[in-house]
Amino acid sequence: MQALQHHQHGAAMREQVRANLCAFQPRSQSDPALKHAAVVLAVTPFEQEAAIIVTRRASTLRAHTGQWALPGGRIDPGETPREAALREMHEEINLALGADRILGVLDDYVTRSGYIMTPVVVWNDTPWDQLQPNPDEVASISPFRFSELARDDSPRLTGTAQGDGQVLSMHFHDEVIFAPTGALLYQFREVAMGGRSTRVLHYDQPRFAWR
């Protein structure tokens, strides 16, 4: 497995991410009491490097309003996680990609709000200025640059009031993005960019993410 340089471009970057994901053994989770969702980590060219598309959830949604997230949502009956991830990405940010753009998957992550979340990594060549968020679901979209993902002060780990785990977050400019989204971004950095088989299921989420 090889580490990915954040200034690497185009086909070489795509194939390195694919190779790192192929070498990784993702772990799935199963619990009939939980709902199943899929999210997308869309690797997108941005200026002189690449970025993951992160969204700010619309204030009109029923839950987790205004929080940072990845495009995604609940898996419909009969759908696979990969199919659901592509559908939700199209619905939320008007980005339609085929299954051939899927590079791989990361570990399932169990959320405090009752979901098993499957992260699907895709490659997107659509220029950033052509991406359009669906205002019913997404307030804005932002690029989480690879150089920002690789910051030395990420991840940030803090204790919980219960004392039974650590909450993970990733620095994003002068903000932080908490788990579960932060945990998936961190695992993407470790696995897809760094070629390291790092697990994140044991990291907890802040209490505001439980509801």
C-alpha positions as CSV (number, residue, x, y, z in Angstrom):
1,M,0.0,0.0,0.0
2,Q,1.3,3.4,-0.8
3,A,0.7,6.9,0.6
4,L,-1.0,9.4,-1.7
5,Q,0.5,12.8,-2.2
6,H,-2.2,15.5,-1.9
7,H,-0.7,17.4,-4.9
8,Q,-1.0,14.3,-7.2
9,H,-3.4,14.8,-10.1
10,G,-5.8,13.0,-12.4
11,A,-5.6,9.4,-13.4
12,A,-2.6,8.7,-11.1
13,M,-4.5,9.9,-8.0
14,R,-7.6,8.0,-9.0
15,E,-5.7,4.7,-9.4
16,Q,-3.8,5.2,-6.2
17,V,-7.0,5.7,-4.2
18,R,-8.5,2.7,-5.9
19,A,-5.5,0.6,-5.2
20,N,-5.4,1.6,-1.5
21,L,-9.1,0.8,-1.1
22,C,-8.7,-2.5,-2.9
23,A,-6.0,-3.5,-0.5
24,F,-8.2,-2.6,2.5
25,Q,-10.6,-5.1,4.0
26,P,-13.8,-3.2,5.0
27,R,-15.8,-4.4,7.9
28,S,-19.6,-4.5,7.6
29,Q,-22.0,-4.3,10.5
30,S,-25.4,-6.0,10.9
31,D,-28.2,-5.2,13.4
32,P,-31.8,-5.7,12.5
33,A,-32.8,-3.0,15.1
34,L,-30.8,-0.3,13.2
35,K,-31.7,1.4,9.9
36,H,-29.1,1.3,7.1
37,A,-27.8,4.3,5.3
38,A,-25.1,5.1,2.7
39,V,-22.9,8.2,2.3
40,V,-20.6,9.3,-0.4
41,L,-17.0,10.5,-0.2
42,A,-16.7,12.1,-3.7
43,V,-13.1,12.8,-4.7
44,T,-13.3,15.9,-6.8
45,P,-10.6,18.0,-8.5
46,F,-10.4,21.4,-6.8
47,E,-7.9,24.1,-7.9
48,Q,-4.4,22.5,-7.8
49,E,-5.4,19.4,-5.8
50,A,-8.4,17.3,-4.9
51,A,-11.1,17.6,-2.3
52,I,-14.0,15.6,-0.7
53,I,-17.4,17.2,-1.1
54,V,-18.9,18.1,2.3
55,T,-22.4,19.6,2.8
56,R,-24.0,21.8,5.3
57,R,-27.5,20.3,6.1
58,A,-30.4,22.6,5.4
59,S,-32.1,24.3,8.3
60,T,-35.5,23.0,7.2
61,L,-34.6,19.3,7.8
62,R,-36.1,17.4,10.7
63,A,-32.8,16.3,12.2
64,H,-29.2,17.4,12.4
65,T,-30.0,20.8,10.9
66,G,-27.0,23.0,9.9
67,Q,-24.5,20.2,10.7
68,W,-21.6,19.2,8.4
69,A,-22.3,16.0,6.5
70,L,-21.5,13.9,3.5
71,P,-24.1,13.4,0.7
72,G,-26.2,10.4,1.6
73,G,-29.3,8.9,3.3
74,R,-31.3,5.9,4.1
75,I,-31.1,2.8,1.8
76,D,-34.4,2.1,0.2
77,P,-35.8,-1.5,0.0
78,G,-34.1,-3.5,-2.7
79,E,-31.1,-1.1,-3.0
80,T,-27.5,-1.9,-2.3
81,P,-25.5,0.6,-0.3
82,R,-23.6,1.6,-3.5
83,E,-26.9,2.2,-5.4
84,A,-28.3,4.2,-2.5
85,A,-25.1,6.3,-2.2
86,L,-25.2,7.3,-5.9
87,R,-29.0,8.0,-5.7
88,E,-28.7,10.2,-2.6
89,M,-25.7,12.1,-4.1
90,H,-27.8,12.9,-7.2
91,E,-30.7,14.0,-5.1
92,E,-28.7,16.2,-2.7
93,I,-26.1,17.8,-4.9
94,N,-27.4,17.1,-8.5
95,L,-24.3,15.0,-9.3
96,A,-25.2,11.9,-11.3
97,L,-22.4,9.3,-11.6
98,G,-22.4,5.7,-12.7
99,A,-21.3,2.7,-10.8
100,D,-18.1,2.7,-12.8
101,R,-17.0,5.7,-10.8
102,I,-17.0,3.8,-7.5
103,L,-13.5,3.3,-6.2
104,G,-14.4,1.2,-3.1
105,V,-15.9,1.3,0.4
106,L,-14.8,2.0,3.9
107,D,-15.9,0.4,7.2
108,D,-19.6,0.5,8.2
109,Y,-20.0,3.0,11.0
110,V,-22.8,2.7,13.6
111,T,-24.2,6.0,14.7
112,R,-25.8,7.0,18.0
113,S,-28.9,8.1,16.1
114,G,-29.6,4.5,15.1
115,Y,-28.0,3.9,11.7
116,I,-25.5,1.7,10.2
117,M,-23.7,3.9,7.7
118,T,-21.8,2.5,4.7
119,P,-19.3,5.0,3.2
120,V,-18.8,4.7,-0.6
121,V,-15.8,6.4,-2.2
122,V,-16.4,7.7,-5.8
123,W,-14.3,9.6,-8.4
124,N,-15.9,12.8,-9.8
125,D,-14.5,14.8,-12.7
126,T,-17.3,17.4,-12.8
127,P,-15.8,20.8,-12.2
128,W,-16.6,22.3,-8.9
129,D,-18.5,25.3,-10.3
130,Q,-21.0,23.0,-11.9
131,L,-22.1,21.4,-8.6
132,Q,-25.5,22.6,-7.4
133,P,-26.9,21.7,-4.0
134,N,-30.6,20.8,-3.7
135,P,-31.8,23.6,-1.4
136,D,-34.5,21.4,0.2
137,E,-31.7,19.2,1.7
138,V,-28.4,21.0,1.5
139,A,-27.7,24.6,2.5
140,S,-24.2,24.6,0.9
141,I,-21.4,22.5,-0.4
142,S,-17.7,22.9,0.4
143,P,-14.4,21.4,-0.6
144,F,-12.5,19.5,2.1
145,R,-9.1,19.7,0.4
146,F,-6.7,16.8,0.7
147,S,-4.1,19.3,2.2
148,E,-6.7,20.2,4.8
149,L,-7.5,16.5,5.5
150,A,-3.7,15.9,6.1
151,R,-3.4,18.6,8.8
152,D,-1.1,17.7,11.6
153,D,-3.7,18.8,14.2
154,S,-6.3,16.3,12.9
155,P,-7.9,14.2,14.2
156,R,-8.8,15.9,17.5
157,L,-9.8,13.5,20.3
158,T,-11.8,14.6,23.3
159,G,-13.3,12.7,26.2
160,T,-17.0,12.0,26.8
161,A,-19.1,12.8,29.8
162,Q,-19.7,9.1,30.2
163,G,-16.0,8.4,30.1
164,D,-16.4,5.3,27.9
165,G,-14.7,6.5,24.7
166,Q,-13.2,9.3,22.8
167,V,-15.0,11.7,20.4
168,L,-13.2,12.2,17.1
169,S,-13.4,15.4,15.1
170,M,-11.4,16.8,12.1
171,H,-10.3,20.4,11.9
172,F,-11.9,22.1,8.9
173,H,-10.5,25.6,8.5
174,D,-11.4,27.3,11.8
175,E,-14.2,24.8,12.5
176,V,-14.3,21.1,13.4
177,I,-16.4,18.3,11.9
178,F,-17.4,15.7,14.5
179,A,-18.0,12.0,14.1
180,P,-19.7,10.3,12.4
181,T,-18.8,12.5,9.4
182,G,-15.4,13.3,11.0
183,A,-14.7,9.7,11.6
184,L,-15.4,8.8,8.0
185,L,-13.2,11.6,6.7
186,Y,-10.4,10.5,9.0
187,Q,-10.7,6.9,7.8
188,F,-10.6,8.1,4.2
189,R,-7.4,10.0,5.0
190,E,-5.9,7.0,6.6
191,V,-7.0,4.3,4.1
192,A,-7.5,5.9,0.7
193,M,-4.8,8.6,1.0
194,G,-2.3,6.9,3.3
195,G,-2.8,3.2,2.6
196,R,-3.2,2.4,6.3
197,S,-5.8,0.0,7.6
198,T,-7.1,2.3,10.4
199,R,-10.4,1.5,12.1
200,V,-12.7,4.2,13.5
201,L,-15.8,2.4,14.7
202,H,-14.7,2.7,18.4
203,Y,-14.7,6.5,18.2
204,D,-17.7,8.1,19.7
205,Q,-19.9,11.0,18.6
206,P,-20.8,14.2,20.5
207,R,-24.2,14.2,22.2
208,F,-25.8,16.7,19.7
209,A,-25.2,14.0,17.0
210,W,-27.3,11.4,18.8
211,R,-30.6,12.9,17.9
